[in-house]
Amino acid sequence: MPTPIDREEVQRLLAEENGQLVEVLPPGEYEHEHLPGAINIPLKTLDAEAARRLDRERPVIVYCHDYQ
Amino acid sequence: MSPRAAARLASIGFTRVFDYVAGKADWGAAGLPLEGKSGSATRVGAHARRDVPTCRLDEPLAEIRERVRRADWDTCFVIDEEGVVLGRLGRSALQSDDELSVEQAMTRGPSTIRPSARLNDVVARMRRQNLSNLPVTTSDGQLVGLLAREDAERATG
């Protein structure tokens, strides 16, 4: 079950556990601005093949713009 | 959208999935950097002067005045232990009678802007309202710095 987290926990996971940031918005919004180091896997394209870009051993942090 | 993405990853077999529900709007509003075509350079946070002096409610006014003068500033923000802005001591307030407390001398609840605000929009507001500067705070009210109109106008060309 995915865990909702706040900004402080995002920073901790990045700093201490080598977390992976994934922006799930469309490419145009990602190109406009994104969190440092984030990769873009739009929700519409998110399947097992796209998820191969991610390391299953490390935390995965997904985000979009806000509470959408 | 991110809850659905997180659920999708979990269904694919990922076991350590976290959902940063407040997303990049929250990240930017906290004054943290963003990358990309727009990135942080077009946002207020990148141009705020972060060395603006601060003080606490229980400090003597005379000491604050001297500290602010030595730092070559003419304003000071009153913050609590969390860095949340409680008020502002402007030029005239800093010259108040030493018998006054900070609470008595300060302007309470100054108008603030977020670090993620677009610089163009803020410059337009400063011109419209004839403001020479604006304090920048996070969405939690913590002081980030002071945006000077001259810096903002220079950055926007």
Backbone of each chain as ProteinMPNN parsed JSONL, in Angstrom:
{"seq_chain_A": "MPTPIDREEVQRLLAEENGQLVEVLPPGEYEHEHLPGAINIPLKTLDAEAARRLDRERPVIVYCHDYQ", "coords_chain_A": {"N_chain_A": [[0.85, -1.199, 0.0], [0.747, 2.157, -0.973], [2.395, 4.924, 0.651], [1.327, 7.98, 1.936], [3.249, 10.951, 2.039], [4.979, 13.807, 3.496], [6.706, 16.933, 2.719], [9.084, 17.045, 4.263], [9.617, 14.361, 4.731], [10.049, 13.51, 2.146], [12.46, 14.81, 1.603], [14.059, 13.535, 3.468], [14.002, 10.849, 2.6], [15.275, 11.129, 0.137], [17.805, 12.035, 0.905], [18.761, 10.14, 2.742], [18.05, 7.574, 1.926], [18.437, 7.298, -0.725], [16.3, 7.862, -2.465], [13.976, 7.706, -5.269], [12.699, 10.076, -7.424], [9.635, 10.576, -9.072], [7.909, 12.254, -11.461], [4.578, 12.354, -12.409], [3.097, 13.761, -14.166], [2.062, 15.06, -17.443], [4.518, 15.255, -20.17], [5.003, 17.963, -21.015], [4.44, 19.543, -18.788], [6.288, 18.566, -17.013], [8.66, 19.304, -18.324], [8.447, 22.019, -18.091], [8.765, 22.642, -15.321], [10.278, 20.839, -12.646], [10.933, 18.709, -9.789], [14.289, 18.657, -8.522], [16.314, 16.256, -10.069], [14.249, 14.527, -10.618], [12.571, 12.007, -12.56], [10.506, 11.6, -15.486], [7.554, 9.93, -15.718], [4.729, 9.762, -17.185], [1.399, 9.387, -15.942], [-0.376, 8.199, -17.746], [1.249, 6.603, -19.241], [2.302, 4.812, -17.574], [3.375, 1.725, -16.995], [4.428, -1.722, -16.629], [6.628, -1.9, -18.299], [7.48, 0.798, -18.603], [8.126, 1.262, -15.971], [10.471, -0.032, -15.671], [12.559, 1.657, -15.68], [12.998, 2.279, -13.113], [14.553, 1.542, -9.944], [13.879, -1.235, -8.123], [14.732, -1.747, -5.585], [15.077, 0.574, -4.236], [13.478, 3.381, -2.531], [10.533, 4.693, -4.069], [9.293, 7.744, -5.026], [6.41, 9.275, -5.845], [4.887, 12.074, -7.504], [2.684, 14.843, -8.291], [1.259, 17.873, -9.404], [-0.224, 19.051, -7.236], [-2.716, 18.393, -4.798], [-4.228, 16.626, -6.702]], "CA_chain_A": [[0.0, 0.0, 0.0], [1.566, 3.367, -1.002], [2.342, 5.744, 1.858], [1.373, 9.435, 1.717], [4.321, 11.589, 2.812], [5.087, 15.26, 3.345], [7.959, 17.439, 2.148], [10.233, 16.677, 5.092], [9.907, 12.944, 4.507], [10.651, 13.428, 0.807], [13.868, 15.205, 1.725], [14.777, 12.488, 4.211], [14.16, 9.67, 1.736], [16.283, 11.453, -0.883], [19.125, 12.187, 1.517], [19.222, 8.992, 3.536], [17.739, 6.264, 1.35], [18.637, 7.323, -2.174], [14.975, 7.763, -3.074], [13.832, 8.064, -6.684], [11.545, 10.95, -7.636], [8.955, 10.361, -10.349], [6.775, 13.141, -11.754], [3.646, 11.586, -13.239], [2.364, 14.691, -15.032], [2.464, 14.979, -18.85], [5.879, 15.758, -20.434], [5.076, 19.419, -21.097], [4.484, 20.109, -17.436], [7.586, 18.164, -16.457], [9.708, 20.134, -18.938], [8.26, 23.376, -17.573], [9.528, 22.616, -14.069], [10.152, 19.597, -11.878], [11.845, 18.626, -8.658], [15.637, 18.282, -8.957], [16.622, 14.831, -10.156], [13.057, 13.712, -10.909], [12.351, 11.544, -13.925], [9.107, 11.768, -15.874], [6.777, 8.805, -16.248], [3.329, 10.207, -17.103], [0.467, 8.36, -15.47], [-0.976, 7.5, -18.893], [2.201, 5.649, -19.831], [2.913, 4.041, -16.475], [3.127, 0.283, -16.992], [5.601, -2.487, -16.19], [7.757, -1.562, -19.179], [7.972, 2.139, -18.221], [8.654, 1.193, -14.606], [11.806, -0.647, -15.679], [13.539, 2.723, -15.433], [13.13, 2.448, -11.651], [15.225, 0.499, -9.155], [12.893, -1.766, -7.174], [15.317, -1.848, -4.24], [15.108, 1.906, -3.616], [12.15, 4.01, -2.413], [10.031, 5.444, -5.218], [8.415, 8.835, -4.564], [5.673, 9.858, -6.969], [4.227, 13.341, -7.197], [2.183, 15.625, -9.427], [1.341, 19.299, -9.068], [-0.671, 19.162, -5.846], [-3.708, 17.373, -4.429], [-5.135, 16.386, -7.831]], "C_chain_A": [[0.884, 1.248, 0.0], [1.343, 4.222, 0.246], [2.347, 7.227, 1.498], [2.465, 10.055, 2.597], [4.319, 13.097, 2.57], [6.491, 15.626, 2.848], [9.191, 17.004, 2.947], [10.62, 15.212, 4.876], [10.49, 12.723, 3.105], [12.14, 13.729, 0.914], [14.679, 14.138, 2.464], [15.019, 11.261, 3.336], [15.216, 9.908, 0.653], [17.683, 11.433, -0.276], [19.643, 10.895, 2.137], [19.008, 7.644, 2.86], [17.803, 6.241, -0.172], [17.311, 7.162, -2.931], [14.952, 8.234, -4.522], [12.563, 8.883, -6.852], [10.954, 10.714, -9.025], [7.805, 11.352, -10.487], [5.862, 12.43, -12.745], [2.754, 12.477, -14.098], [2.809, 14.519, -16.488], [3.821, 15.649, -19.094], [5.99, 17.283, -20.463], [5.185, 20.07, -19.728], [5.793, 19.767, -16.741], [8.695, 19.061, -17.011], [9.647, 21.567, -18.415], [9.021, 23.525, -16.249], [9.246, 21.324, -13.324], [11.141, 19.615, -10.729], [13.222, 18.162, -9.148], [15.836, 16.763, -8.941], [15.442, 13.948, -10.502], [13.097, 13.218, -12.351], [10.856, 11.667, -14.215], [8.543, 10.455, -16.416], [5.307, 9.211, -16.116], [2.409, 9.057, -16.713], [-0.085, 7.532, -16.631], [-0.049, 6.459, -19.498], [2.786, 4.697, -18.79], [2.472, 2.575, -16.518], [4.429, -0.416, -16.605], [6.83, -2.133, -17.021], [8.356, -0.21, -18.779], [8.643, 2.096, -16.851], [10.019, 0.512, -14.548], [12.9, 0.398, -15.501], [13.833, 2.872, -13.939], [13.8, 1.246, -11.005], [14.249, 0.023, -8.076], [13.418, -1.832, -5.74], [15.298, -0.503, -3.506], [13.7, 2.469, -3.504], [11.784, 4.776, -3.687], [9.034, 6.488, -4.69], [7.724, 9.435, -5.787], [5.037, 11.172, -6.526], [3.637, 13.913, -8.477], [2.23, 17.093, -9.01], [0.949, 19.547, -7.617], [-1.731, 18.103, -5.615], [-4.704, 17.103, -5.563], [-5.653, 14.949, -7.789]], "O_chain_A": [[1.71, 1.393, 0.901], [0.253, 4.241, 0.819], [3.267, 7.693, 0.826], [2.582, 9.712, 3.774], [3.751, 13.594, 1.598], [7.332, 14.763, 2.596], [10.215, 16.639, 2.371], [11.802, 14.87, 4.842], [11.331, 11.845, 2.912], [12.975, 12.995, 0.384], [15.833, 13.874, 2.128], [16.116, 10.701, 3.333], [15.962, 8.995, 0.296], [18.621, 10.89, -0.86], [20.835, 10.598, 2.059], [19.699, 6.675, 3.176], [17.31, 5.32, -0.823], [17.225, 6.42, -3.909], [15.779, 9.04, -4.948], [11.479, 8.443, -6.47], [11.676, 10.659, -10.021], [6.84, 11.301, -9.724], [6.312, 11.96, -13.79], [1.777, 12.012, -14.685], [3.837, 13.89, -16.74], [4.233, 16.511, -18.318], [6.979, 17.834, -19.979], [5.933, 21.029, -19.539], [6.337, 20.568, -15.981], [9.56, 19.522, -16.266], [10.671, 22.242, -18.309], [9.83, 24.44, -16.094], [8.138, 20.788, -13.362], [12.066, 20.426, -10.697], [13.311, 17.365, -10.083], [15.566, 16.088, -7.947], [15.607, 12.739, -10.666], [13.588, 13.906, -13.246], [10.046, 11.82, -13.301], [8.998, 9.942, -17.438], [4.706, 9.026, -15.058], [2.619, 7.91, -17.106], [-0.243, 6.317, -16.517], [-0.498, 5.542, -20.186], [3.655, 3.881, -19.096], [1.354, 2.233, -16.133], [5.419, 0.243, -16.29], [7.943, -2.074, -16.499], [9.572, -0.078, -18.634], [9.614, 2.812, -16.605], [10.654, 0.483, -13.493], [14.045, 0.055, -15.202], [14.807, 3.519, -13.555], [13.645, 0.106, -11.442], [13.845, 0.804, -7.215], [12.641, -1.957, -4.794], [15.483, -0.456, -2.29], [12.818, 2.095, -4.277], [12.633, 5.426, -4.298], [8.068, 6.155, -4.004], [8.37, 10.026, -6.652], [4.698, 11.363, -5.358], [4.019, 13.538, -9.585], [3.165, 17.505, -8.324], [1.692, 20.172, -6.861], [-1.648, 17.015, -6.186], [-5.902, 17.33, -5.394], [-6.431, 14.548, -8.655]]}, "seq_chain_B": "MSPRAAARLASIGFTRVFDYVAGKADWGAAGLPLEGKSGSATRVGAHARRDVPTCRLDEPLAEIRERVRRADWDTCFVIDEEGVVLGRLGRSALQSDDELSVEQAMTRGPSTIRPSARLNDVVARMRRQNLSNLPVTTSDGQLVGLLAREDAERATG", "coords_chain_B": {"N_chain_B": [[-3.808, 12.661, -8.987], [-1.246, 11.577, -8.429], [-1.813, 9.638, -6.361], [-3.038, 7.604, -7.847], [-0.979, 6.887, -9.54], [0.851, 5.927, -7.677], [-0.566, 3.737, -6.684], [-0.661, 2.24, -8.992], [2.046, 1.586, -9.39], [2.435, 0.005, -7.134], [0.775, -2.104, -7.779], [2.186, -3.189, -9.823], [4.207, -4.331, -8.532], [6.058, -2.972, -6.992], [7.378, -2.343, -3.814], [8.139, -0.333, -2.07], [6.729, 2.355, -2.163], [6.014, 5.754, -2.26], [3.875, 8.545, -1.768], [4.039, 11.773, -2.555], [1.925, 13.865, -1.775], [1.34, 16.615, -1.721], [2.927, 17.651, -3.661], [4.666, 19.392, -6.409], [3.84, 22.003, -6.168], [3.801, 22.519, -3.458], [6.5, 22.095, -2.909], [7.77, 24.162, -4.326], [6.579, 26.334, -3.049], [7.775, 26.237, -0.638], [10.158, 27.304, -1.116], [12.108, 25.76, -2.203], [14.423, 24.498, -4.663], [13.585, 24.232, -8.18], [13.802, 22.472, -11.281], [14.081, 22.844, -14.888], [12.471, 24.301, -17.852], [11.231, 26.663, -16.986], [11.923, 26.635, -14.28], [13.622, 27.747, -11.285], [14.504, 30.326, -11.615], [12.693, 32.166, -12.57], [11.095, 32.647, -10.501], [10.092, 34.098, -7.395], [11.543, 33.266, -5.132], [14.217, 32.814, -5.873], [15.341, 35.277, -5.971], [15.104, 36.625, -3.646], [16.431, 38.482, -0.949], [18.328, 36.949, 1.352], [19.635, 37.603, 3.608], [18.362, 39.345, 5.221], [17.836, 41.075, 8.282], [16.759, 39.522, 11.368], [14.763, 39.296, 14.358], [13.792, 38.611, 17.782], [10.825, 38.577, 19.829], [11.451, 39.195, 22.483], [13.755, 40.71, 22.559], [15.773, 43.587, 23.352], [14.945, 46.76, 22.01], [16.933, 48.639, 21.424], [19.242, 47.131, 21.074], [18.582, 45.638, 18.842], [18.296, 47.66, 16.952], [20.945, 48.561, 16.708], [22.22, 46.275, 15.753], [20.948, 45.921, 13.299], [21.69, 48.259, 12.017], [24.474, 47.929, 11.843], [24.542, 45.86, 10.055], [23.862, 47.14, 7.816], [21.195, 47.517, 7.064], [17.735, 48.639, 6.995], [15.513, 47.607, 8.076], [13.779, 45.004, 9.858], [12.795, 41.685, 10.577], [10.452, 40.28, 12.74], [10.508, 37.242, 14.263], [9.305, 33.966, 15.294], [10.266, 31.073, 17.312], [10.19, 29.13, 15.4], [10.783, 30.387, 13.12], [8.722, 31.721, 11.965], [7.062, 34.528, 10.647], [6.201, 37.215, 12.653], [5.965, 39.919, 12.761], [7.043, 43.186, 11.637], [9.782, 45.392, 11.837], [10.101, 48.455, 10.719], [11.87, 51.282, 9.222], [11.13, 53.606, 10.73], [9.99, 52.427, 12.978], [12.174, 51.181, 14.089], [13.464, 53.313, 15.155], [12.061, 53.88, 17.372], [11.128, 54.773, 20.756], [13.295, 53.562, 23.279], [12.081, 52.414, 25.402], [9.891, 51.085, 24.526], [8.509, 47.873, 23.752], [9.399, 45.205, 21.467], [7.091, 44.081, 20.515], [5.287, 46.189, 20.816], [6.347, 48.065, 19.092], [6.46, 46.969, 16.547], [5.081, 46.343, 13.223], [2.298, 44.456, 12.809], [1.652, 41.265, 11.278], [2.63, 41.546, 8.44], [2.092, 41.932, 4.893], [2.733, 39.219, 2.738], [4.592, 37.27, 0.273], [4.805, 34.207, -1.679], [7.647, 32.029, -2.213], [7.382, 30.704, -4.599], [5.957, 32.312, -6.242], [5.391, 33.975, -9.355], [7.866, 36.008, -10.776], [7.349, 38.082, -12.63], [4.633, 38.659, -12.178], [4.719, 39.588, -9.569], [6.365, 41.833, -9.752], [4.713, 43.478, -11.268], [2.665, 43.874, -9.425], [4.08, 45.22, -7.385], [4.712, 47.59, -8.666], [2.185, 48.573, -9.192], [1.158, 48.942, -6.636], [3.016, 50.549, -5.583], [5.239, 49.528, -4.055], [8.293, 49.061, -2.359], [9.551, 46.837, -1.521], [8.987, 43.359, -0.609], [8.195, 40.967, 1.846], [9.168, 37.538, 1.78], [7.726, 34.485, 2.353], [7.391, 31.032, 3.369], [4.723, 28.662, 2.704], [4.089, 27.906, 5.213], [4.534, 30.109, 6.678], [7.113, 30.75, 7.361], [10.016, 32.785, 7.327], [11.648, 33.535, 4.309], [13.08, 35.466, 2.929], [13.729, 38.816, 1.733], [12.198, 40.42, -0.907], [13.49, 42.75, -2.973], [12.358, 45.516, -4.829], [14.022, 46.648, -6.784], [15.782, 44.565, -7.344], [14.028, 42.682, -8.365], [13.005, 43.995, -10.603], [15.299, 44.266, -12.116], [15.869, 41.602, -12.643], [13.77, 40.863, -14.254], [14.094, 42.37, -16.42]], "CA_chain_B": [[-3.111, 11.867, -10.002], [-0.152, 10.788, -7.851], [-2.284, 8.419, -5.68], [-3.284, 6.562, -8.85], [0.336, 6.424, -10.0], [1.426, 5.122, -6.601], [-1.295, 2.462, -6.67], [-0.246, 1.51, -10.197], [3.37, 1.014, -9.121], [2.255, -1.076, -6.154], [0.161, -3.251, -8.474], [3.23, -3.768, -10.68], [5.081, -5.11, -7.665], [6.97, -2.15, -6.194], [6.965, -2.463, -2.413], [8.45, 0.886, -1.312], [6.177, 3.451, -2.956], [5.567, 6.875, -1.426], [3.124, 9.544, -2.529], [4.202, 13.157, -2.07], [0.612, 14.338, -2.228], [1.285, 18.072, -1.902], [3.55, 17.832, -4.96], [5.654, 20.445, -6.671], [3.34, 23.303, -5.7], [4.283, 22.624, -2.079], [7.962, 22.173, -2.963], [8.111, 25.519, -4.737], [6.111, 27.287, -2.035], [8.714, 26.179, 0.491], [11.391, 27.966, -1.522], [13.092, 24.776, -2.638], [14.682, 24.694, -6.098], [12.96, 23.423, -9.216], [14.543, 22.475, -12.537], [13.231, 22.841, -16.072], [12.487, 25.511, -18.684], [10.93, 27.805, -16.125], [12.815, 26.487, -13.145], [13.483, 28.652, -10.152], [14.98, 31.679, -11.911], [11.571, 33.069, -12.835], [10.299, 32.68, -9.276], [10.507, 35.067, -6.382], [12.487, 32.697, -4.167], [15.599, 32.88, -6.347], [15.81, 36.662, -5.962], [14.91, 37.215, -2.315], [17.648, 38.682, -0.148], [18.139, 36.047, 2.499], [20.383, 38.076, 4.768], [17.591, 40.369, 5.926], [17.938, 40.805, 9.721], [15.596, 39.039, 12.12], [14.874, 39.44, 15.805], [12.746, 37.949, 18.553], [9.956, 39.491, 20.575], [11.967, 39.579, 23.796], [15.024, 41.422, 22.46], [15.657, 45.044, 23.53], [14.904, 47.495, 20.748], [18.21, 49.325, 21.184], [20.196, 46.134, 20.563], [18.158, 45.297, 17.473], [18.606, 48.824, 16.116], [22.377, 48.582, 16.47], [22.543, 45.112, 14.914], [20.431, 46.191, 11.95], [22.53, 49.325, 11.461], [25.783, 47.355, 11.49], [24.356, 44.994, 8.881], [23.523, 48.042, 6.713], [19.791, 47.375, 6.687], [16.866, 49.576, 7.703], [14.308, 46.89, 8.467], [14.07, 43.761, 10.573], [11.583, 40.892, 10.744], [10.283, 39.645, 14.044], [10.128, 35.848, 14.014], [9.252, 33.115, 16.487], [11.317, 30.053, 17.348], [10.098, 28.316, 14.175], [11.096, 31.229, 11.968], [7.477, 32.273, 11.409], [7.034, 35.992, 10.753], [5.181, 37.773, 13.545], [5.824, 41.339, 12.48], [8.171, 43.844, 10.967], [10.239, 46.682, 12.342], [10.57, 49.282, 9.62], [12.836, 52.325, 9.577], [10.658, 54.467, 11.817], [9.793, 51.605, 14.179], [13.492, 50.925, 14.687], [13.874, 54.525, 15.871], [11.118, 54.095, 18.473], [11.648, 54.921, 22.118], [13.866, 52.311, 23.775], [11.201, 51.837, 26.425], [8.886, 50.247, 23.863], [8.879, 46.489, 23.45], [9.313, 44.874, 20.046], [5.653, 43.867, 20.249], [4.634, 47.499, 20.703], [6.904, 48.861, 17.991], [6.4, 46.325, 15.224], [3.853, 46.24, 12.436], [1.9, 43.043, 12.872], [1.082, 40.604, 10.092], [2.895, 42.189, 7.141], [1.7, 41.192, 3.691], [3.87, 38.412, 2.267], [4.422, 36.512, -0.964], [5.436, 32.884, -1.638], [8.835, 31.908, -3.069], [7.011, 30.139, -5.899], [5.227, 33.306, -7.049], [6.113, 34.366, -10.574], [8.496, 37.312, -10.618], [6.651, 39.074, -13.454], [3.388, 39.037, -11.509], [5.035, 40.345, -8.355], [6.855, 43.154, -10.173], [3.525, 44.258, -11.654], [1.978, 44.267, -8.184], [4.887, 46.218, -6.678], [4.558, 48.871, -9.375], [0.796, 49.018, -9.03], [0.929, 49.359, -5.25], [4.163, 51.371, -5.21], [5.943, 48.856, -2.967], [9.735, 48.985, -2.628], [9.98, 45.461, -1.226], [7.96, 42.485, -0.038], [8.759, 39.785, 2.497], [8.87, 36.243, 1.162], [7.609, 33.43, 3.359], [6.871, 29.749, 2.904], [3.29, 28.511, 2.975], [3.966, 27.736, 6.665], [4.764, 31.409, 7.309], [8.52, 30.958, 7.733], [10.684, 33.804, 6.512], [12.651, 33.116, 3.325], [13.922, 36.634, 2.675], [13.024, 40.037, 1.327], [12.338, 40.722, -2.339], [13.589, 44.181, -3.242], [11.809, 45.828, -6.159], [15.118, 46.881, -7.74], [16.289, 43.238, -7.759], [12.99, 42.032, -9.166], [12.934, 44.677, -11.904], [16.534, 43.935, -12.861], [15.784, 40.202, -13.087], [12.75, 40.699, -15.292], [14.481, 43.203, -17.567]], "C_chain_B": [[-2.011, 10.996, -9.374], [-0.644, 9.578, -7.036], [-2.528, 7.272, -6.656], [-1.957, 5.996, -9.371], [0.982, 5.524, -8.944], [0.749, 3.75, -6.543], [-0.888, 1.595, -7.855], [1.11, 0.834, -9.961], [3.274, -0.151, -8.137], [1.686, -2.315, -6.842], [1.164, -3.948, -9.391], [4.226, -4.576, -9.838], [6.102, -4.314, -6.877], [6.472, -2.138, -4.751], [7.238, -1.202, -1.596], [8.032, 2.101, -2.152], [5.607, 4.514, -2.022], [4.906, 7.932, -2.311], [3.285, 10.915, -1.875], [2.974, 13.931, -2.568], [0.553, 15.852, -2.471], [2.046, 18.516, -3.154], [4.424, 19.058, -5.137], [5.144, 21.845, -6.32], [3.844, 23.553, -4.273], [5.791, 22.816, -2.05], [8.391, 23.608, -3.305], [7.726, 26.549, -3.697], [7.006, 27.301, -0.804], [10.047, 26.824, 0.128], [12.473, 27.011, -1.955], [13.248, 24.856, -4.159], [13.894, 23.746, -6.99], [13.835, 23.525, -10.462], [13.56, 22.523, -13.692], [13.3, 24.165, -16.812], [12.211, 26.758, -17.864], [11.867, 27.798, -14.93], [12.614, 27.548, -12.093], [13.806, 30.095, -10.497], [13.845, 32.666, -12.148], [10.676, 33.213, -11.61], [10.922, 33.635, -8.259], [11.633, 34.527, -5.491], [13.947, 32.848, -4.564], [16.182, 34.285, -6.198], [15.636, 37.361, -4.607], [16.257, 37.359, -1.606], [17.476, 37.918, 1.162], [18.893, 36.5, 3.737], [19.643, 39.179, 5.522], [17.6, 40.051, 7.432], [16.619, 40.319, 10.331], [15.828, 39.279, 13.609], [13.731, 38.691, 16.466], [11.983, 38.974, 19.377], [10.594, 40.017, 21.86], [13.305, 40.308, 23.748], [14.807, 42.925, 22.696], [15.773, 45.771, 22.185], [16.26, 48.134, 20.415], [19.239, 48.356, 20.589], [19.874, 45.762, 19.119], [18.57, 46.421, 16.521], [20.096, 48.82, 15.728], [22.798, 47.436, 15.539], [22.118, 45.353, 13.468], [21.305, 47.251, 11.265], [23.882, 48.771, 11.009], [25.693, 46.488, 10.237], [23.963, 45.798, 7.641], [22.122, 47.787, 6.151], [18.977, 48.451, 7.413], [15.529, 48.927, 8.06], [14.709, 45.564, 9.111], [12.753, 43.006, 10.758], [11.58, 40.189, 12.099], [9.763, 38.233, 13.795], [10.022, 35.087, 15.332], [10.313, 32.025, 16.398], [11.309, 29.131, 16.125], [10.45, 29.125, 12.925], [9.877, 31.851, 11.318], [7.43, 33.779, 11.674], [5.866, 36.446, 11.632], [4.926, 39.239, 13.234], [7.073, 41.889, 11.837], [8.494, 45.151, 11.669], [10.805, 47.448, 11.155], [11.485, 50.375, 10.134], [12.364, 53.157, 10.769], [10.444, 53.666, 13.104], [11.117, 51.332, 14.878], [13.993, 52.134, 15.47], [12.947, 54.825, 17.054], [11.849, 54.248, 19.802], [12.128, 53.568, 22.639], [12.993, 51.641, 24.829], [10.143, 50.92, 25.812], [9.413, 48.83, 23.69], [8.807, 46.292, 21.936], [7.844, 44.731, 19.649], [4.937, 45.198, 20.02], [5.092, 48.264, 19.453], [6.633, 48.274, 16.611], [5.046, 46.508, 14.537], [3.499, 44.766, 12.384], [1.406, 42.544, 11.508], [1.363, 41.286, 8.775], [2.462, 41.297, 5.986], [2.921, 40.461, 3.142], [3.543, 37.753, 0.925], [5.162, 35.187, -0.837], [6.669, 32.869, -2.548], [8.497, 31.414, -4.465], [6.242, 31.128, -6.769], [6.069, 33.706, -8.26], [6.592, 35.81, -10.444], [7.767, 38.405, -11.416], [5.389, 39.583, -12.768], [3.666, 39.933, -10.306], [5.557, 41.74, -8.699], [5.672, 44.048, -10.548], [2.781, 44.744, -10.413], [2.749, 45.351, -7.439], [4.763, 47.59, -7.335], [3.176, 49.447, -9.127], [0.569, 49.602, -7.638], [2.067, 50.23, -4.706], [4.907, 50.807, -3.992], [7.437, 48.771, -3.315], [10.286, 47.598, -2.312], [8.807, 44.675, -0.644], [8.646, 41.31, 0.652], [8.279, 38.496, 1.83], [8.828, 35.184, 2.27], [7.114, 32.144, 2.703], [5.37, 29.702, 3.198], [3.037, 28.281, 4.463], [4.235, 29.04, 7.416], [6.202, 31.677, 7.698], [9.198, 31.919, 6.762], [11.72, 33.163, 5.589], [13.613, 34.264, 3.074], [13.07, 37.823, 2.298], [13.274, 40.272, -0.157], [12.352, 42.229, -2.518], [13.105, 44.445, -4.67], [12.922, 46.017, -7.181], [15.684, 45.554, -8.225], [15.307, 42.573, -8.702], [12.902, 42.673, -10.55], [14.164, 44.36, -12.754], [16.421, 42.527, -13.45], [14.783, 40.006, -14.215], [13.043, 41.578, -16.513], [13.535, 44.341, -17.78]], "O_chain_B": [[-1.857, 9.828, -9.734], [0.049, 8.561, -7.015], [-2.261, 6.112, -6.341], [-1.829, 4.795, -9.61], [1.579, 4.498, -9.267], [1.415, 2.729, -6.373], [-0.784, 0.374, -7.74], [1.296, -0.337, -10.29], [3.952, -1.167, -8.294], [2.07, -3.441, -6.523], [1.024, -5.131, -9.7], [4.983, -5.393, -10.361], [6.926, -4.892, -6.169], [5.283, -1.944, -4.5], [6.636, -1.013, -0.539], [8.862, 2.775, -2.761], [4.825, 4.217, -1.118], [5.326, 8.174, -3.443], [2.748, 11.18, -0.799], [2.993, 14.557, -3.628], [-0.199, 16.314, -3.329], [1.837, 19.622, -3.651], [4.865, 19.68, -4.17], [5.94, 22.775, -6.19], [4.26, 24.661, -3.935], [6.305, 23.609, -1.261], [9.261, 24.182, -2.651], [8.447, 27.523, -3.481], [6.998, 28.255, -0.027], [10.957, 26.888, 0.954], [13.636, 27.399, -2.068], [12.312, 25.238, -4.862], [13.579, 22.618, -6.61], [14.518, 24.526, -10.676], [12.366, 22.28, -13.518], [14.082, 25.046, -16.456], [12.875, 27.781, -18.027], [12.512, 28.796, -14.609], [11.557, 28.174, -12.021], [13.427, 31.003, -9.757], [14.015, 33.869, -11.951], [9.616, 33.835, -11.682], [12.12, 33.921, -8.285], [12.561, 35.257, -5.143], [14.817, 32.992, -3.705], [17.398, 34.459, -6.289], [15.978, 38.532, -4.449], [17.104, 36.468, -1.662], [16.591, 38.213, 1.965], [18.81, 35.868, 4.789], [20.227, 39.866, 6.36], [17.397, 38.901, 7.821], [15.53, 40.661, 9.87], [16.965, 39.444, 14.052], [12.82, 38.2, 15.798], [12.447, 40.094, 19.589], [10.32, 41.141, 22.28], [13.931, 40.508, 24.789], [13.783, 43.475, 22.29], [16.601, 45.424, 21.343], [16.673, 48.16, 19.255], [20.011, 48.728, 19.706], [20.767, 45.594, 18.289], [19.113, 46.18, 15.442], [20.449, 49.048, 14.571], [23.63, 47.619, 14.65], [22.847, 45.024, 12.532], [21.615, 47.141, 10.079], [24.37, 49.103, 9.929], [26.643, 46.395, 9.461], [23.758, 45.24, 6.563], [21.897, 47.835, 4.941], [19.476, 49.095, 8.335], [14.54, 49.616, 8.312], [15.824, 45.075, 8.931], [11.722, 43.608, 11.057], [12.57, 39.595, 12.525], [8.706, 38.051, 13.19], [10.573, 35.504, 16.351], [11.163, 32.052, 15.507], [12.29, 28.441, 15.849], [10.417, 28.605, 11.81], [9.976, 32.442, 10.242], [7.72, 34.239, 12.778], [4.708, 36.108, 11.384], [3.818, 39.742, 13.418], [8.022, 41.165, 11.537], [7.603, 45.913, 12.045], [11.876, 47.114, 10.649], [11.838, 50.407, 11.313], [13.124, 53.383, 11.711], [10.69, 54.173, 14.198], [11.178, 51.259, 16.105], [14.845, 51.999, 16.347], [13.036, 55.891, 17.664], [13.021, 53.899, 19.94], [11.453, 52.554, 22.465], [13.144, 50.453, 25.114], [9.569, 50.078, 26.503], [10.612, 48.617, 23.506], [8.227, 47.108, 21.219], [7.419, 45.198, 18.592], [4.088, 45.313, 19.137], [4.322, 49.007, 18.845], [6.584, 49.003, 15.62], [4.027, 46.785, 15.171], [4.305, 43.934, 11.967], [0.834, 43.289, 10.713], [0.422, 41.587, 8.039], [2.465, 40.07, 6.091], [4.015, 41.023, 3.089], [2.388, 37.69, 0.504], [6.045, 35.046, 0.009], [6.728, 33.605, -3.533], [9.239, 31.673, -5.413], [5.911, 30.815, -7.913], [7.297, 33.764, -8.191], [5.839, 36.705, -10.059], [7.592, 39.521, -10.927], [5.107, 40.781, -12.773], [2.95, 40.902, -10.055], [5.232, 42.714, -8.02], [5.634, 45.226, -10.191], [2.324, 45.885, -10.36], [2.152, 46.293, -6.918], [4.714, 48.616, -6.656], [3.015, 50.644, -8.884], [-0.114, 50.613, -7.475], [2.08, 50.598, -3.531], [5.169, 51.523, -3.025], [7.792, 48.443, -4.447], [11.363, 47.23, -2.781], [7.787, 45.237, -0.245], [9.578, 40.723, 0.101], [7.138, 38.392, 1.382], [9.788, 35.021, 3.023], [6.505, 32.164, 1.633], [4.824, 30.589, 3.854], [1.91, 28.439, 4.932], [4.171, 29.076, 8.644], [6.499, 32.71, 8.298], [8.983, 31.869, 5.551], [12.551, 32.362, 6.019], [14.826, 34.06, 3.014], [11.858, 37.84, 2.511], [14.42, 40.317, -0.605], [11.359, 42.906, -2.252], [13.409, 43.69, -5.593], [12.783, 45.592, -8.328], [16.032, 45.427, -9.399], [15.695, 41.977, -9.707], [12.744, 41.976, -11.552], [14.064, 44.207, -13.972], [16.816, 42.282, -14.59], [14.926, 39.097, -15.033], [12.324, 41.53, -17.511], [13.721, 45.133, -18.704]]}, "name": "protein", "num_of_chains": 2, "seq": "MPTPIDREEVQRLLAEENGQLVEVLPPGEYEHEHLPGAINIPLKTLDAEAARRLDRERPVIVYCHDYQMSPRAAARLASIGFTRVFDYVAGKADWGAAGLPLEGKSGSATRVGAHARRDVPTCRLDEPLAEIRERVRRADWDTCFVIDEEGVVLGRLGRSALQSDDELSVEQAMTRGPSTIRPSARLNDVVARMRRQNLSNLPVTTSDGQLVGLLAREDAERATG"}
